[in-house]
Amino acid sequence: MEKRVYFSVSPLKVQTAHHLLKEAGIPSHSINKMDTIHANVFGHIEIYIYKEDEVKARRILEEAEIL
């Protein structure tokens, strides 16, 4: 089962979060819900991980001041 651990309107922040999670050995993937018709004004990008990695992932992202 997967859990959303992070979302942002900034592709750079999402990429940074992915990198931090990967370095910690936590697999993740993202779903881009940005509205391309309106020049990415609406929506966000979500990062999902396995539920059992949630506590560790949130701690890593909080320590990096991403959350």
N, CA, C and O atoms as a printed pandas DataFrame, in Angstrom:
     atom_number atom_name residue_name chain_id  residue_number  x_coord  y_coord  z_coord
0              1         N          MET        A               1    0.844   -1.182    0.000
1              2        CA          MET        A               1    0.000    0.000    0.000
2              3         C          MET        A               1    0.886    1.242    0.000
3              4         O          MET        A               1    1.925    1.283    0.660
4              5         N          GLU        A               2    0.460    2.243   -0.746
5              6        CA          GLU        A               2    1.248    3.462   -0.853
6              7         C          GLU        A               2    0.632    4.607   -0.066
7              8         O          GLU        A               2   -0.569    4.629    0.206
8              9         N          LYS        A               3    1.484    5.555    0.292
9             10        CA          LYS        A               3    1.071    6.698    1.097
10            11         C          LYS        A               3    1.691    7.960    0.498
11            12         O          LYS        A               3    2.873    7.983    0.158
12            13         N          ARG        A               4    0.870    9.015    0.374
13            14        CA          ARG        A               4    1.419   10.290   -0.080
14            15         C          ARG        A               4    2.195   10.902    1.076
15            16         O          ARG        A               4    1.662   11.083    2.171
16            17         N          VAL        A               5    3.452   11.216    0.821
17            18        CA          VAL        A               5    4.308   11.736    1.882
18            19         C          VAL        A               5    4.634   13.216    1.661
19            20         O          VAL        A               5    5.069   13.900    2.588
20            21         N          TYR        A               6    4.425   13.711    0.440
21            22        CA          TYR        A               6    4.819   15.086    0.149
22            23         C          TYR        A               6    4.095   15.559   -1.105
23            24         O          TYR        A               6    3.781   14.763   -1.990
24            25         N          PHE        A               7    3.832   16.870   -1.172
25            26        CA          PHE        A               7    3.359   17.474   -2.411
26            27         C          PHE        A               7    3.828   18.916   -2.473
27            28         O          PHE        A               7    4.026   19.568   -1.448
28            29         N          SER        A               8    4.001   19.403   -3.697
29            30        CA          SER        A               8    4.490   20.758   -3.889
30            31         C          SER        A               8    4.125   21.236   -5.288
31            32         O          SER        A               8    3.862   20.435   -6.184
32            33         N          VAL        A               9    4.114   22.539   -5.459
33            34        CA          VAL        A               9    3.934   23.119   -6.793
34            35         C          VAL        A               9    5.295   23.324   -7.460
35            36         O          VAL        A               9    5.357   23.663   -8.642
36            37         N          SER        A              10    6.371   23.126   -6.723
37            38        CA          SER        A              10    7.724   23.346   -7.231
38            39         C          SER        A              10    8.366   22.041   -7.701
39            40         O          SER        A              10    8.650   21.166   -6.884
40            41         N          PRO        A              11    8.599   21.900   -9.005
41            42        CA          PRO        A              11    9.283   20.697   -9.489
42            43         C          PRO        A              11   10.673   20.518   -8.866
43            44         O          PRO        A              11   11.116   19.388   -8.660
44            45         N          LEU        A              12   11.352   21.612   -8.568
45            46        CA          LEU        A              12   12.679   21.526   -7.955
46            47         C          LEU        A              12   12.609   20.932   -6.551
47            48         O          LEU        A              12   13.445   20.101   -6.194
48            49         N          LYS        A              13   11.628   21.343   -5.752
49            50        CA          LYS        A              13   11.466   20.780   -4.409
50            51         C          LYS        A              13   11.115   19.298   -4.474
51            52         O          LYS        A              13   11.596   18.505   -3.664
52            53         N          VAL        A              14   10.279   18.926   -5.436
53            54        CA          VAL        A              14    9.907   17.519   -5.598
54            55         C          VAL        A              14   11.137   16.699   -5.972
55            56         O          VAL        A              14   11.345   15.610   -5.436
56            57         N          GLN        A              15   11.949   17.214   -6.887
57            58        CA          GLN        A              15   13.168   16.510   -7.298
58            59         C          GLN        A              15   14.135   16.369   -6.124
59            60         O          GLN        A              15   14.765   15.325   -5.959
60            61         N          THR        A              16   14.249   17.401   -5.325
61            62        CA          THR        A              16   15.114   17.350   -4.144
62            63         C          THR        A              16   14.607   16.301   -3.157
63            64         O          THR        A              16   15.396   15.531   -2.608
64            65         N          ALA        A              17   13.304   16.268   -2.932
65            66        CA          ALA        A              17   12.716   15.269   -2.029
66            67         C          ALA        A              17   12.963   13.857   -2.548
67            68         O          ALA        A              17   13.321   12.966   -1.778
68            69         N          HIS        A              18   12.774   13.651   -3.851
69            70        CA          HIS        A              18   13.058   12.331   -4.448
70            71         C          HIS        A              18   14.511   11.932   -4.197
71            72         O          HIS        A              18   14.794   10.791   -3.831
72            73         N          HIS        A              19   15.417   12.868   -4.394
73            74        CA          HIS        A              19   16.837   12.582   -4.221
74            75         C          HIS        A              19   17.145   12.186   -2.773
75            76         O          HIS        A              19   17.859   11.212   -2.534
76            77         N          LEU        A              20   16.612   12.934   -1.817
77            78        CA          LEU        A              20   16.843   12.620   -0.408
78            79         C          LEU        A              20   16.298   11.243   -0.046
79            80         O          LEU        A              20   16.947   10.481    0.671
80            81         N          LEU        A              21   15.112   10.930   -0.540
81            82        CA          LEU        A              21   14.518    9.620   -0.256
82            83         C          LEU        A              21   15.334    8.502   -0.895
83            84         O          LEU        A              21   15.549    7.456   -0.283
84            85         N          LYS        A              22   15.782    8.723   -2.117
85            86        CA          LYS        A              22   16.602    7.711   -2.800
86            87         C          LYS        A              22   17.895    7.463   -2.046
87            88         O          LYS        A              22   18.307    6.315   -1.876
88            89         N          GLU        A              23   18.543    8.538   -1.590
89            90        CA          GLU        A              23   19.791    8.410   -0.829
90            91         C          GLU        A              23   19.583    7.616    0.464
91            92         O          GLU        A              23   20.504    6.961    0.951
92            93         N          ALA        A              24   18.380    7.678    1.011
93            94        CA          ALA        A              24   18.061    6.946    2.245
94            95         C          ALA        A              24   17.557    5.532    1.954
95            96         O          ALA        A              24   17.218    4.788    2.874
96            97         N          GLY        A              25   17.508    5.167    0.679
97            98        CA          GLY        A              25   17.059    3.820    0.319
98            99         C          GLY        A              25   15.552    3.656    0.321
99           100         O          GLY        A              25   15.051    2.537    0.427
100          101         N          ILE        A              26   14.818    4.760    0.206
101          102        CA          ILE        A              26   13.356    4.706    0.211
102          103         C          ILE        A              26   12.849    4.904   -1.220
103          104         O          ILE        A              26   13.000    5.986   -1.786
104          105         N          PRO        A              27   12.251    3.867   -1.803
105          106        CA          PRO        A              27   11.710    4.021   -3.148
106          107         C          PRO        A              27   10.518    4.981   -3.154
107          108         O          PRO        A              27    9.690    4.962   -2.244
108          109         N          SER        A              28   10.443    5.809   -4.179
109          110        CA          SER        A              28    9.341    6.762   -4.283
110          111         C          SER        A              28    9.002    6.994   -5.749
111          112         O          SER        A              28    9.815    6.736   -6.637
112          113         N          HIS        A              29    7.807    7.477   -5.982
113          114        CA          HIS        A              29    7.421    7.910   -7.321
114          115         C          HIS        A              29    6.484    9.099   -7.188
115          116         O          HIS        A              29    5.897    9.334   -6.132
116          117         N          SER        A              30    6.359    9.836   -8.269
117          118        CA          SER        A              30    5.534   11.041   -8.206
118          119         C          SER        A              30    4.407   10.982   -9.230
119          120         O          SER        A              30    4.475   10.279  -10.238
120          121         N          ILE        A              31    3.372   11.750   -8.924
121          122        CA          ILE        A              31    2.238   11.938   -9.826
122          123         C          ILE        A              31    2.083   13.438  -10.019
123          124         O          ILE        A              31    1.878   14.186   -9.063
124          125         N          ASN        A              32    2.183   13.859  -11.263
125          126        CA          ASN        A              32    2.095   15.276  -11.594
126          127         C          ASN        A              32    0.635   15.629  -11.849
127          128         O          ASN        A              32    0.038   15.161  -12.818
128          129         N          LYS        A              33    0.066   16.449  -10.985
129          130        CA          LYS        A              33   -1.322   16.887  -11.114
130          131         C          LYS        A              33   -1.397   18.370  -11.480
131          132         O          LYS        A              33   -2.394   19.040  -11.210
132          133         N          MET        A              34   -0.325   18.867  -12.099
133          134        CA          MET        A              34   -0.299   20.261  -12.534
134          135         C          MET        A              34   -1.167   20.411  -13.788
135          136         O          MET        A              34   -1.201   19.522  -14.638
136          137         N          ASP        A              35   -1.851   21.520  -13.888
137          138        CA          ASP        A              35   -2.709   21.814  -15.036
138          139         C          ASP        A              35   -1.865   22.482  -16.116
139          140         O          ASP        A              35   -1.521   23.658  -15.994
140          141         N          THR        A              36   -1.532   21.749  -17.161
141          142        CA          THR        A              36   -0.674   22.284  -18.212
142          143         C          THR        A              36   -1.371   23.310  -19.092
143          144         O          THR        A              36   -0.700   24.103  -19.752
144          145         N          ILE        A              37   -2.670   23.316  -19.118
145          146        CA          ILE        A              37   -3.410   24.277  -19.942
146          147         C          ILE        A              37   -3.248   25.694  -19.408
147          148         O          ILE        A              37   -3.213   26.648  -20.185
148          149         N          HIS        A              38   -3.151   25.839  -18.107
149          150        CA          HIS        A              38   -3.043   27.155  -17.487
150          151         C          HIS        A              38   -1.627   27.445  -16.993
151          152         O          HIS        A              38   -1.455   28.061  -15.941
152          153         N          ALA        A              39   -0.627   27.014  -17.732
153          154        CA          ALA        A              39    0.783   27.287  -17.438
154          155         C          ALA        A              39    1.177   26.874  -16.022
155          156         O          ALA        A              39    1.900   27.601  -15.341
156          157         N          ASN        A              40    0.701   25.704  -15.576
157          158        CA          ASN        A              40    1.055   25.146  -14.269
158          159         C          ASN        A              40    0.671   26.039  -13.092
159          160         O          ASN        A              40    1.341   26.026  -12.059
160          161         N          VAL        A              41   -0.410   26.820  -13.242
161          162        CA          VAL        A              41   -0.881   27.683  -12.166
162          163         C          VAL        A              41   -1.677   26.872  -11.148
163          164         O          VAL        A              41   -1.637   27.167   -9.954
164          165         N          PHE        A              42   -2.393   25.864  -11.607
165          166        CA          PHE        A              42   -3.242   25.053  -10.735
166          167         C          PHE        A              42   -2.651   23.658  -10.573
167          168         O          PHE        A              42   -2.057   23.106  -11.499
168          169         N          GLY        A              43   -2.825   23.104   -9.387
169          170        CA          GLY        A              43   -2.404   21.734   -9.133
170          171         C          GLY        A              43   -1.093   21.650   -8.379
171          172         O          GLY        A              43   -0.577   22.649   -7.878
172          173         N          HIS        A              44   -0.560   20.426   -8.309
173          174        CA          HIS        A              44    0.684   20.173   -7.598
174          175         C          HIS        A              44    1.245   18.828   -8.034
175          176         O          HIS        A              44    0.619   18.107   -8.811
176          177         N          ILE        A              45    2.418   18.499   -7.534
177          178        CA          ILE        A              45    3.062   17.218   -7.798
178          179         C          ILE        A              45    3.129   16.474   -6.469
179          180         O          ILE        A              45    3.549   17.036   -5.457
180          181         N          GLU        A              46    2.717   15.214   -6.475
181          182        CA          GLU        A              46    2.686   14.410   -5.249
182          183         C          GLU        A              46    3.772   13.340   -5.285
183          184         O          GLU        A              46    4.079   12.790   -6.343
184          185         N          ILE        A              47    4.351   13.049   -4.119
185          186        CA          ILE        A              47    5.312   11.954   -3.983
186          187         C          ILE        A              47    4.688   10.869   -3.122
187          188         O          ILE        A              47    4.149   11.136   -2.048
188          189         N          TYR        A              48    4.772    9.645   -3.613
189          190        CA          TYR        A              48    4.249    8.484   -2.897
190          191         C          TYR        A              48    5.378    7.529   -2.541
191          192         O          TYR        A              48    6.341    7.367   -3.291
192          193         N          ILE        A              49    5.236    6.898   -1.375
193          194        CA          ILE        A              49    6.178    5.892   -0.892
194          195         C          ILE        A              49    5.373    4.715   -0.343
195          196         O          ILE        A              49    4.148    4.781   -0.238
196          197         N          TYR        A              50    6.076    3.641    0.005
197          198        CA          TYR        A              50    5.405    2.537    0.686
198          199         C          TYR        A              50    5.066    2.970    2.100
199          200         O          TYR        A              50    5.848    3.662    2.752
200          201         N          LYS        A              51    3.906    2.564    2.566
201          202        CA          LYS        A              51    3.411    2.979    3.882
202          203         C          LYS        A              51    4.398    2.666    5.006
203          204         O          LYS        A              51    4.528    3.444    5.951
204          205         N          GLU        A              52    5.088    1.538    4.911
205          206        CA          GLU        A              52    6.016    1.169    5.991
206          207         C          GLU        A              52    7.233    2.095    6.071
207          208         O          GLU        A              52    7.947    2.076    7.073
208          209         N          ASP        A              53    7.484    2.900    5.044
209          210        CA          ASP        A              53    8.605    3.850    5.051
210          211         C          ASP        A              53    8.178    5.258    5.464
211          212         O          ASP        A              53    9.003    6.172    5.466
212          213         N          GLU        A              54    6.908    5.446    5.812
213          214        CA          GLU        A              54    6.382    6.793    6.049
214          215         C          GLU        A              54    7.099    7.544    7.170
215          216         O          GLU        A              54    7.481    8.698    6.977
216          217         N          VAL        A              55    7.288    6.934    8.312
217          218        CA          VAL        A              55    7.897    7.628    9.454
218          219         C          VAL        A              55    9.320    8.055    9.112
219          220         O          VAL        A              55    9.708    9.195    9.369
220          221         N          LYS        A              56   10.085    7.159    8.542
221          222        CA          LYS        A              56   11.465    7.461    8.171
222          223         C          LYS        A              56   11.514    8.564    7.108
223          224         O          LYS        A              56   12.334    9.478    7.198
224          225         N          ALA        A              57   10.641    8.475    6.110
225          226        CA          ALA        A              57   10.623    9.464    5.030
226          227         C          ALA        A              57   10.250   10.846    5.545
227          228         O          ALA        A              57   10.885   11.834    5.177
228          229         N          ARG        A              58    9.247   10.927    6.376
229          230        CA          ARG        A              58    8.838   12.225    6.928
230          231         C          ARG        A              58    9.960   12.838    7.775
231          232         O          ARG        A              58   10.189   14.046    7.724
232          233         N          ARG        A              59   10.650   12.011    8.543
233          234        CA          ARG        A              59   11.753   12.508    9.362
234          235         C          ARG        A              59   12.867   13.073    8.463
235          236         O          ARG        A              59   13.418   14.135    8.751
236          237         N          ILE        A              60   13.189   12.369    7.389
237          238        CA          ILE        A              60   14.231   12.824    6.471
238          239         C          ILE        A              60   13.845   14.156    5.829
239          240         O          ILE        A              60   14.665   15.070    5.745
240          241         N          LEU        A              61   12.595   14.262    5.378
241          242        CA          LEU        A              61   12.147   15.490    4.724
242          243         C          LEU        A              61   12.022   16.645    5.705
243          244         O          LEU        A              61   12.274   17.795    5.343
244          245         N          GLU        A              62   11.634   16.354    6.940
245          246        CA          GLU        A              62   11.575   17.417    7.965
246          247         C          GLU        A              62   12.959   17.924    8.336
247          248         O          GLU        A              62   13.161   19.128    8.497
248          249         N          GLU        A              63   13.910   17.012    8.473
249          250        CA          GLU        A              63   15.278   17.409    8.800
250          251         C          GLU        A              63   15.895   18.263    7.695
251          252         O          GLU        A              63   16.713   19.143    7.964
252          253         N          ALA        A              64   15.499   17.999    6.457
253          254        CA          ALA        A              64   16.002   18.777    5.314
254          255         C          ALA        A              64   15.185   20.054    5.118
255          256         O          ALA        A              64   15.434   20.826    4.193
256          257         N          GLU        A              65   14.212   20.263    5.997
257          258        CA          GLU        A              65   13.323   21.439    5.960
258          259         C          GLU        A              65   12.534   21.531    4.650
259          260         O          GLU        A              65   12.281   22.619    4.132
260          261         N          ILE        A              66   12.157   20.369    4.135
261          262        CA          ILE        A              66   11.318   20.324    2.942
262          263         C          ILE        A              66    9.851   20.253    3.350
263          264         O          ILE        A              66    8.992   20.815    2.671
264          265         N          LEU        A              67    9.558   19.571    4.446
265          266        CA          LEU        A              67    8.181   19.499    4.937
266          267         C          LEU        A              67    7.887   20.707    5.797
267          268         O          LEU        A              67    6.777   20.843    6.312
